[in-house]
Structures are given as structure tokens and as C-alpha cells.
Amino acid sequence: MNLYAKDNPGQRTLIPMGKRTVGKDFVIFAGPCAVENSQQLMEITSEIRPWVDGFRAGFFKPRTSPYSFAGSGSEGLAELSGLKLDLPMVVELMSVEQVKDWADAVDIIQIGARNMYNYPLLEAVAASGKPVLLKRHFSATIDELLMAAEYILSRGNKQFMLCERGIRAFEPRLRNCLDLGTLCLLRQLTHLPVLVDPSHAAGDASLVAPLALAAAAAGADGLLLEVHPNPMEALSDGPQALTPAQLGELAGRIKEMLELLRK
């Protein structure tokens, strides 16, 4: 039986994360798509702290165009690593070398959608012993996603969560198609927590809140959201970023909805 299977070990994976537990509590990780500088990140984290359980920090961003801003990189992460954020930080690492250099500086290692098939990277992340968030590739089948998870689980790292971030479809008005059917199926197939990233799925901030609410209602264990103090001036993916005020409103609506669903 595969290690990802729901009946192996027969109970849900729980990952302690500060005052919350992923897999038990609904969690929200939020922050900028690409960190522009440490001042920006500190400003954002200060504003969104009341509503989040961890910070999303894109220091290393794989971009389709080589001319697009790709985050502040090693310099930015080195500058921030000495500061105390008091909440877990989710950072995408893109190479075996980055895992060796920076695993100790982050709380959760994100494997981005483009690297889901990068098996040497999966093995290196597993060996780091850090909690891992694996995003589904935009063209991956469910079985391919679960086999990527198996690479990490089979090497002894059990602090592991999946993330649905939308798949490529034929409709040009949506950046991606958020596959909530996959979310529901994964909850049946695996014991692993499943988060949802409506920001990358939508590509449009006006769609993020309804997609986030739908994901929470469908059983997601949490959300990965993009936030920027001034999305119009963001150097990366500004159109899909919420403002801190919009995040606060959304977090409140999700809390109210989940309380109603529990009754």
C-alpha cells in the first residue's frame, strides 16, 4: 500500500505549526507572490498578522519570462533570516543547492508547481526534515501528484501537505481552472492535509474570495493567498493579489462560514 493512502497509517497527518495544527485547524498562509525587499515583507506581515497562521514569502520565483521580476533571492532571504516574524514562513526552494543553503532558514519548504516533477529536488527536500508543501503541476494528473508525494514520504518525511493551485484548461478568461473535484477526491484518497491556492488559479483578485470560500466549504485544510499593500505597483502578479484589508474581510467570512458548517 502506498504511503500516501488514507488507510496507511489510518489517521490524518497532523503538522504542528505555531499555535495551530495543519490537518486539524483551518490555516491561512499569506504574503507577496515575490518578495521585493525586506521592508515590504515586514510591512505586509505586520498588517496581516491578525488573520494568518503563516507567511507566504516568494524569494525565489520561477518565471515564464527571463525578464520578469523573480524575487529578491538569496540576498533577501539572508537579510530576513535574522529577523523574528513569530509565525512560520513558507518559502519556495527551486534547486538541491537552495535546499542545502536555505532549508534551515525557512519553516516550510514549498515545492512549486513547475518543480513537482523534479525528483532530485523532492528527495533533497525530504532529507531536510522540514515540513513540505507540494503544489500540483498545472498539467498533472492526480496519480502523478500522489506519486510525487510518495517520493517524499518514502524517504521518511511525514510533515507533508498538498496544494491544489488550478490546472491548465481551454478557457482563456481564467488563468487556470481551480479543480475542487480533485480537492474532494484527495480527501478520500489520502491522509495528507490539502491546501488550496485560489490566487494562482484565478489570476484575478476579484475571483479569489469566492474561490477561497468554495474551497473552505469543500473541505480544504487551508489556503495559500497572495497579498500586497498596493497590488497595482506589485512587481509580480499584482492583478491577483489581495490587499491586507481584503484579506482581513475574507478571513472573517471564512471563519463565520466554517462555524455555521460545524453546527
N, C-alpha and C positions, 0 to 999 in steps of 0.2 A: 504493500500500500504506500502511495506517495506521502511524503511528509506534510504536504500542504492539505491533505484530505481532512474533511471535517471530523471524521471518526479517529483521526490519528493526530493528537492524543486523546480525542474525545471531549475536549473542553476548549473554550475560546482562548486565544492568545491574549494576554493582558500585558501591557507595557507601561510601567510607572513613568510618569512624565511630570516632574514637579509635584504640584498638588492634585493632579488629575491622573487618570489611568486610561490610556488608549485601549479601546476594546470594551470598556465598561462605561466611561463617560463620553459624551459627545464633545469633541475638541475642535478648536479653530486655530489654524496656523495662518498667519497673515503677514504681509510685508511687501516690499517692492519686487517687481519682476527682476530688475537688475539694480544692484546697489551702485549708486552714483558716487557716493562718498560717505565717510563715516558720520559726518554731521547730519546728512539726510536720514540715514538709518536711525540715528539716535533720536532725531525729531519724530520720525514715524513711530518708533517703538514707544516713545513717551505718550503719544496721542492715542495709540490703540491698545495700550496695556490693559485697560479695564475689561476688554472684551475678548482677549485672546489667551490661548494656552501655550503658544509658542510663536516664534518669529520666523517668517519665511525670508531668507536673505540670499538673493542671487548674485553671488560674487563672480561666478563662472557661468556664462550663458552661451550655449551653442546657438549660433545664429545662422540662418539660411544665407544671408549676405555677409561676405567678409568685411563690408564697410559699416555694418550695424554695430552699435554700442554693445559690448559683451560683458559689462560689469567691471567693477574696479579690481577684480582679480586678486592675486596673492598679496599685493600691496595693501589693498583694502581690508582683506581678512586679517593680515598681520596687525594692522592698526587697530582693528576692532577686538582682536582676541584678548587684549589686556583689559578690556572694559567689562564691567559686570552688568549683564542685561537682566539677570534674575529670573529669566524664563528660557526654556530650551530654544535653541536656534537650529533651523532646518537649512542645510546648505547643500546644493548640488555639487558633487565632485565628478569630474569627467574623465579621469585617467588613473591608472595604477599609481603613477608618480604623485598625483594630487592626494590620493588616499594616504600614501606614505607620509607626505609632508603635512597634511592638514586634518587628518582624522581626529587627532587629539584636541583640535581647536573648535570642533563643532559637536553638537549634541545629537543630531540626527543626520545621517548621510542620505541625501536624495539621489537616486538614480533616475535621470531624466528619461523621457520617452525615447529620445534618439539613441540612448545607450542601453535600452532594455536587452538588446542582442549582443552587447559587449561582454562576453563571458569571462575573459580575464579580469575585467573590472568588477563583475559580480563576485568573483572569487576573492579578489582583494578586499572588497567591502565586507564580505562575510568574515574574513580573517581579522578585520579591525575590531570586531566585538562590539561595535557601536550599533544602536538602533538604525534600521534602514527603512526608507520609504521608496518603493519601486513604482514608477509611473508606467502605465501601459503605453506601448508604442501606438501611434495613430493608425497603424495598419495591422496590428497584432490580433490574432485570434485569442480566445480565452485560454485555450490549452497552451499556446506559446507563452502567454503571460504567466501561467501557473508553472510551466517548466523553468522559466527564468527565476521564479520564486524558489523552485526546488534546488537550483544551483546554490542559493544562499543557505537555505535550510539544511541541505545535506552536508554543509561544511560547519554545522554546529551553531550558527547564529539564529536564535529563535526570536530575537527582538525585531520583528519584521512586520511591515504593513504594506498593503497595496494601495494604488491610487488610480482611479478611472478619470481620464482627462479629456475624453472625447476622441472619436475616430474620424478618419477622413471619409467623406461621403460626396455625393454628386451635387448637393445643394450649395450654390455659391454664396447665398445670403448669410449662411452661418459659417464661421471659421472651421468648426468641427461639429460633429453630431454627438452630444452627450449621451452615452449609452447607459441609461439607468436600468435597462434589462440586464446588462452584464453585472451591474451592482447587485441586483436581486439574486442572480444566479450564483455569483461568488459567495454571497452569504449562505447559500445552500451547500456549496461545494467545499468551502474551506473554513478553517478556524481562524484565519488571519483577519485582523481588522482591515476594513476597506474605507478609504477616504475618497473624496471627490473634489476635483479641481474645476469648478464652473467657469473660472476666469479664462483659462486657456481654451476651454470648449467653446465659449461664447464669442470671445474676441470683441465683445461689446458690453460695456458696463451696465447698460440698461437691461440686459438679459441675465446678469449674474445673480441678482437677488431671487427671481422666480426659479431659476435652475437650482440655486442653493437650497431653497425651501423644499423643492421637489425631491432633491437628493436626501435631505434630512428626513422627510416623510417616508421615503422609500427604504430607509434603514441604514444609511451611511453612518459610519462611526465618527466622521468629522469632515471638515472642509479645509482646503488649501486655497487661500484667496490672495489676490494681488491688491495692494493698497499703495496710494501715492498721495502726498499732500496737495499736489497740483497736477493731475493727470495730463492736462494739456501741455505741460512742459516736461513730461517724463521722457527720458532718453530711450526707453524701451517699453513697448506695448502699453502706452498710455491710454488708448481707447477702451481697454478692458479693465482698467484699474478703478477701484472704488476710492472715494475719499474716506478719511477716518470717520467723518460724521455718518456717511452712508454705511460703513462697516458697523458702527455702533447701533444704528437703526436695524440693520439686518440681524445682528446678534440678538437683539431684543425680541424680534419677531420669531426667530428660530426657538428661543427659549420658551416663549409663550406657546408655540405650536407643539413642541415636544411635551410640555406639561399637559396639554389637552389630550394628546395621543396616549399618554400613560394612564389616563383616567378610565 
